[in-house]
Every structure is written in C-alpha cells, then in structure tokens.
C-alpha cells in the first residue's frame, strides 16, 4: 500500500524506550530530577504579571519577552509586548514558587488580569493561546473561568498545547465549583495538600484534580519586594510546575503524558506505598491464573 492510500496519521511503528529506564519502578525522584536546576526550560506564568525586579526572583524573568493582554472598550483584544508590572502580586507569588524549585528556568510573564484579580475570559484565552504558540515547555495557570460558554475555546487551546508538547499546569477552583480549564484531561490539575515540604506532592486518586501540592499558609513573594503567607490552590499549581520544569530540564524528550506518568511515579504517596502490596498482587495473579486454568480444564473444549 502506498503512502497516499493509507488512512490519515498512519506511519510505521517505531521502537522507543526511555534511556536507562526498565520499568515504572525506575522512575524515582533521583532519576526524574536529581541534579536538575531547570536550565534550558521556559516557563510561562499566565497571571497578574510578574514583578521582575523582586529580590527573590534573582533575574530569572525574561522581561522583554513578556506580554500584557487586555480587552478594549470595543471588545477587541489588545496585546502589549515587553516589560510590565504585577497588578496584584499573585503572579509574582507563583513565579517565586517556580523559581525556588527550578532556579535556572527562564520565566515569562503573560499578564491577563488586573488589580483585584479581575479580568476578561477573552484576555485569558488569548494569553494562553500566545503561550502555546510560543512553545513554552511549562505553562502555569493559577486562574480559571467558571463561565461555561468559554469551556470549548479553552478545551481546544489546551488540546493544542498538549499536542504541541507544552505541559499546562492548572489550579483547581478554591470552592466546589466547575472552572475551566482545570477540569480537562489535557492539563495537569492541582489542589492543596497539607505538606510544608515543597517537594512533597501527592497523586490524587479521585480526579479531575490529579495532584496535590503545598498551598496552605505558603510563604510567597509578593508585590513591592515583599513576602506574605497565603493559602489557595493557586500556590499549589506552581509547585507542580516547578517540579515539572526540573524534569523537563533533565529529560527534555518527555511528552506531556510521560511527564504526568513521572509525576505520578514520584508522588510521595506512591513512593511510600508498601511495596509488598505490588509483589503480593502479582503472586495472587499467578495463583488466580493457575486456578482458572485448572477449572477450565475440567469443563471440556470451549464452545465456538
């Protein structure tokens, strides 16, 4: 069959394997990010802006590459490239968390909300689309919209980001209320756990929120060169974004679904789960298989 006769997206199979990795048991924190600093990784912070000269950011912000997206009185999207401030402090807090975990990652501000954390979904969508178009390795979204009419546009751009190899990390809503895009499978959705250790995150077995990370009474950078203690899923998401930046720095070949697998395998509640349970389950599987074979042998030939 010629290439022109094949169904769309058909291609020859390829044998691929992660270098040096034999099984899921090999996906340890040391393998995942040991020795990594985030060097070579670009992280977009879609938020209220970043105070680039904050003393805790140590020059990690790519100021000239930033973008400020607003909606004018006519309802049109307006984009301003280059330096801008943080209208609230929220974006600086998220940037500070990512930087504390991945100090050599380059951060770029995508400002889509203003003072009081108010903004338009259209500006948010355009800022996210810009980050996807720019090919950022990791995109942190510690915000969302509850307006269902915007669900499909966000769904489409998050899928685009997934296929273009951007890991989009989102914060779940702080109240039990659907928000977008945190409910989509193409993103990595995060809520809070009770940990104080920034590297102690958990896998959540009850989606749609997939991971839990520190977000309660977190000491964060804030506007005006200050710091403050704050609580919210907003501050859990950049913990996962920062760790993802470390993993991408050490393993740039990983696709988003592989990154999620590594995050799952290195989550504290997965790493610390009793290993005997896995061995026992495999043993029981063999026993069950042997019993099933014996039972079938007593039934005679199978019906067609």
C-alpha positions as CSV (number, residue, x, y, z in Angstrom):
1,X,0.0,0.0,0.0
2,X,1.4,3.4,-1.0
3,X,1.6,6.3,1.4
4,X,-1.3,8.0,-0.4
5,X,-3.6,5.0,0.2
6,X,-3.0,4.9,4.0
7,X,-5.5,6.4,6.5
8,X,-4.6,9.8,7.9
9,X,-1.8,9.8,10.5
10,X,-0.6,6.3,9.7
11,X,3.1,5.6,10.0
12,X,5.5,2.8,10.5
13,X,5.9,1.6,14.1
14,X,9.0,2.8,16.0
15,X,10.7,1.1,18.9
16,X,11.2,3.7,21.6
17,X,12.4,3.4,25.1
18,X,13.4,5.9,27.8
19,X,17.2,5.8,28.1
20,X,18.3,3.7,31.1
21,X,14.7,3.0,32.3
22,X,13.5,-0.5,32.5
23,X,10.2,-0.2,34.4
24,X,8.0,2.1,36.4
25,X,10.0,1.2,39.5
26,X,12.9,3.0,38.0
27,X,11.0,6.3,37.9
28,X,12.4,7.7,41.2
29,X,12.8,11.3,42.2
30,X,16.5,10.9,41.7
31,X,16.0,9.7,38.2
32,X,13.4,12.3,37.5
33,X,15.1,15.5,38.6
34,X,18.2,14.7,40.6
35,X,20.8,17.3,39.9
36,X,18.5,19.3,37.7
37,X,18.1,23.1,38.1
38,X,15.6,23.9,35.3
39,X,18.3,25.1,32.9
40,X,17.1,25.3,29.3
41,X,13.4,25.3,30.3
42,X,11.0,28.1,29.6
43,X,8.0,28.6,31.9
44,X,5.1,30.9,31.2
45,X,3.2,32.4,34.1
46,X,-0.3,33.3,32.9
47,X,-1.4,35.6,35.7
48,X,-1.5,39.2,37.0
49,X,2.1,39.9,35.8
50,X,5.5,39.4,37.5
51,X,7.5,42.0,39.5
52,X,10.7,41.1,37.6
53,X,13.0,43.0,40.0
54,X,11.7,41.3,43.1
55,X,14.7,40.3,45.2
56,X,13.6,36.7,45.4
57,X,13.5,36.2,41.6
58,X,17.2,36.8,41.0
59,X,16.9,37.9,37.4
60,X,15.1,34.8,36.2
61,X,12.3,36.7,34.4
62,X,12.7,37.3,30.6
63,X,11.3,40.8,30.8
64,X,11.4,41.8,27.2
65,X,9.6,38.6,26.0
66,X,6.5,39.3,28.3
67,X,3.1,40.2,27.0
68,X,0.1,42.1,28.6
69,X,-3.3,41.2,27.1
70,X,-6.3,43.4,27.7
71,X,-9.8,43.9,26.1
72,X,-10.6,47.4,24.9
73,X,-14.0,49.2,25.1
74,X,-14.9,47.8,21.7
75,X,-14.4,44.3,22.9
76,X,-11.2,43.7,20.9
77,X,-8.1,42.0,22.2
78,X,-5.1,44.3,22.7
79,X,-1.6,42.9,23.1
80,X,1.3,44.9,24.5
81,X,4.7,43.2,24.3
82,X,7.6,43.9,26.6
83,X,8.0,44.9,30.3
84,X,5.0,45.4,32.5
85,X,4.3,45.3,36.3
86,X,2.3,43.0,38.5
87,X,-1.1,44.4,39.1
88,X,-1.8,42.5,42.3
89,X,1.1,40.3,43.5
90,X,-0.5,36.9,42.6
91,X,1.7,36.3,39.5
92,X,4.9,37.3,41.4
93,X,3.9,34.7,44.1
94,X,3.5,31.9,41.5
95,X,6.7,32.9,39.8
96,X,8.6,32.9,43.1
97,X,7.5,29.3,43.8
98,X,8.6,28.1,40.4
99,X,11.9,29.9,40.8
100,X,12.5,28.4,44.2
101,X,12.2,24.9,42.8
102,X,13.8,25.4,39.4
103,X,16.2,28.4,39.8
104,X,17.7,28.2,36.3
105,X,14.4,28.1,34.4
106,X,13.5,31.2,32.5
107,X,10.2,32.7,33.4
108,X,8.0,34.8,31.2
109,X,5.0,36.9,32.3
110,X,1.7,36.6,30.4
111,X,-0.4,39.3,32.1
112,X,-4.1,38.7,31.6
113,X,-5.7,40.1,34.8
114,X,-5.5,43.3,36.7
115,X,-5.9,44.7,40.1
116,X,-8.3,42.7,42.4
117,X,-7.6,39.7,40.2
118,X,-10.3,40.8,37.8
119,X,-10.1,40.1,34.1
120,X,-11.9,39.0,31.0
121,X,-12.0,35.4,29.8
122,X,-11.2,36.6,26.3
123,X,-7.9,38.1,27.5
124,X,-7.1,34.9,29.5
125,X,-7.8,32.7,26.4
126,X,-5.6,34.9,24.2
127,X,-2.8,34.9,26.7
128,X,-2.9,31.1,27.0
129,X,-3.0,30.8,23.2
130,X,0.0,33.0,22.9
131,X,2.0,30.9,25.4
132,X,1.0,27.8,23.4
133,X,2.1,29.4,20.1
134,X,5.4,30.4,21.6
135,X,6.1,26.8,22.6
136,X,6.7,27.1,26.3
137,X,7.8,23.9,28.0
138,X,5.6,24.5,31.0
139,X,2.6,26.9,31.3
140,X,1.3,27.7,34.8
141,X,-2.3,28.8,35.1
142,X,-3.3,29.7,38.7
143,X,-6.6,31.0,37.5
144,X,-9.6,29.9,35.5
145,X,-13.1,30.8,34.4
146,X,-16.5,29.4,35.6
147,X,-18.3,30.6,32.5
148,X,-19.4,27.5,30.6
149,X,-19.6,29.4,27.3
150,X,-15.8,29.6,27.4
151,X,-15.3,25.9,28.1
152,X,-15.0,24.8,24.5
153,X,-12.5,27.5,23.4
154,X,-10.3,26.6,26.4
155,X,-10.7,22.9,25.7
156,X,-9.4,23.4,22.1
157,X,-6.4,25.5,23.1
158,X,-5.4,23.2,25.9
159,X,-5.6,20.3,23.4
160,X,-3.4,22.3,21.1
161,X,-0.9,22.9,23.8
162,X,-0.9,19.2,24.7
163,X,-0.1,18.1,21.1
164,X,2.5,20.8,20.7
165,X,4.3,19.5,23.8
166,X,3.5,22.2,26.4
167,X,2.7,20.9,29.9
168,X,-0.2,23.1,31.1
169,X,-0.5,23.1,34.9
170,X,-3.7,24.5,36.3
171,X,-5.0,25.3,39.8
172,X,-8.4,23.9,40.7
173,X,-11.1,26.3,42.0
174,X,-10.9,27.1,45.7
175,X,-14.5,26.2,46.1
176,X,-16.5,23.2,44.8
177,X,-17.5,24.8,41.5
178,X,-16.5,23.8,38.0
179,X,-13.8,26.0,36.5
180,X,-12.0,25.9,33.2
181,X,-9.6,24.7,32.0
182,X,-8.8,22.8,35.3
183,X,-11.3,20.1,34.5
184,X,-9.7,19.0,31.3
185,X,-7.7,15.8,30.9
186,X,-5.2,17.6,28.6
187,X,-4.0,19.7,31.6
188,X,-2.4,18.8,34.9
189,X,-4.8,19.9,37.6
190,X,-3.6,20.7,41.1
191,X,-5.1,21.3,44.5
192,X,-3.6,21.6,48.0
193,X,-2.2,19.1,50.4
194,X,-1.1,19.7,54.0
195,X,2.6,19.5,53.3
196,X,5.2,22.1,54.2
197,X,7.9,20.4,52.1
198,X,7.8,22.0,48.6
199,X,8.9,18.7,47.0
200,X,6.3,16.6,48.9
201,X,3.4,16.3,46.5
202,X,0.7,13.6,46.2
203,X,-1.1,11.9,43.4
204,X,-4.9,12.3,43.8
205,X,-6.8,9.0,43.0
206,X,-10.0,10.9,42.7
207,X,-9.9,13.1,39.5
208,X,-10.4,15.6,38.0
209,X,-7.8,17.1,40.3
210,X,-4.8,14.9,39.6
211,X,-2.1,16.1,42.1
212,X,-2.0,17.7,45.5
213,X,0.9,20.1,46.5
214,X,1.7,22.6,49.2
215,X,-0.7,25.5,49.1
216,X,-1.8,26.3,52.7
217,X,-0.1,29.1,54.6
218,X,2.7,29.2,52.0
219,X,5.4,31.9,52.4
220,X,5.4,33.6,48.9
221,X,6.9,36.6,47.2
222,X,4.5,39.5,46.7
223,X,4.4,42.9,45.1
224,X,6.6,45.7,46.3
225,X,9.5,43.4,47.0
226,X,7.7,41.9,50.0
227,X,6.7,38.4,51.1
228,X,3.5,37.2,52.7
229,X,1.7,34.0,53.9
230,X,-1.1,32.9,51.6
231,X,-3.4,30.0,51.0
232,X,-5.0,28.6,47.9
233,X,-4.8,26.1,45.1
234,X,-3.2,28.9,43.2
235,X,0.0,28.3,45.1
236,X,-0.2,24.5,44.8
237,X,-0.1,24.6,41.0
238,X,3.3,26.3,40.7
239,X,4.9,23.7,42.9
240,X,4.0,21.1,40.3
241,X,5.0,23.5,37.5
242,X,8.4,24.0,39.2
243,X,9.0,20.2,39.6
244,X,7.9,19.7,36.0
245,X,10.4,22.3,34.9
246,X,13.1,20.2,36.7
247,X,12.0,17.0,35.0
248,X,11.9,18.7,31.6
249,X,15.4,20.1,32.2
250,X,16.8,16.7,32.8
251,X,14.6,14.8,30.3
252,X,13.6,17.1,27.5
253,X,12.4,14.2,25.4
254,X,9.4,13.6,27.5
255,X,5.9,14.3,26.2
256,X,3.2,15.7,28.5
257,X,1.6,12.3,29.1
258,X,5.0,10.9,30.0
259,X,5.6,13.8,32.4
260,X,2.4,13.0,34.1
261,X,3.5,9.4,34.5
262,X,6.8,10.6,36.1
263,X,4.9,12.9,38.4
264,X,2.6,10.0,39.4
265,X,5.5,7.6,40.0
266,X,7.4,10.2,42.1
267,X,4.5,11.4,44.2
268,X,5.1,10.9,47.9
269,X,2.0,8.7,48.5
270,X,3.1,6.4,45.6
271,X,6.7,6.2,46.5
272,X,5.9,5.5,50.2
273,X,3.2,2.9,49.4
274,X,4.0,-0.6,50.8
275,X,6.0,-2.3,48.0
276,X,4.9,-5.8,49.3
277,X,1.4,-5.0,48.0
278,X,2.6,-4.9,44.5
279,X,4.5,-8.2,44.8
280,X,1.6,-9.8,46.6
281,X,-0.8,-8.8,43.9
282,X,1.4,-10.3,41.2
283,X,1.7,-13.5,43.2
284,X,-2.1,-13.6,43.6
285,X,-2.5,-13.0,39.9
286,X,-0.4,-16.1,39.2
287,X,-2.3,-18.2,41.7
288,X,-5.6,-17.0,40.2
289,X,-4.4,-17.8,36.7
290,X,-3.4,-21.3,37.7
291,X,-6.7,-21.9,39.4
292,X,-8.6,-20.6,36.4
293,X,-6.7,-22.9,34.1
294,X,-7.4,-25.9,36.3
295,X,-11.1,-25.0,36.4
296,X,-11.3,-24.6,32.6
297,X,-9.6,-27.9,32.0
298,X,-12.4,-29.7,33.8
299,X,-15.1,-28.1,31.6
300,X,-14.0,-29.7,28.3
301,X,-13.5,-27.9,25.0
302,X,-14.7,-24.4,24.7
303,X,-17.7,-23.7,22.6
304,X,-17.1,-22.0,19.2
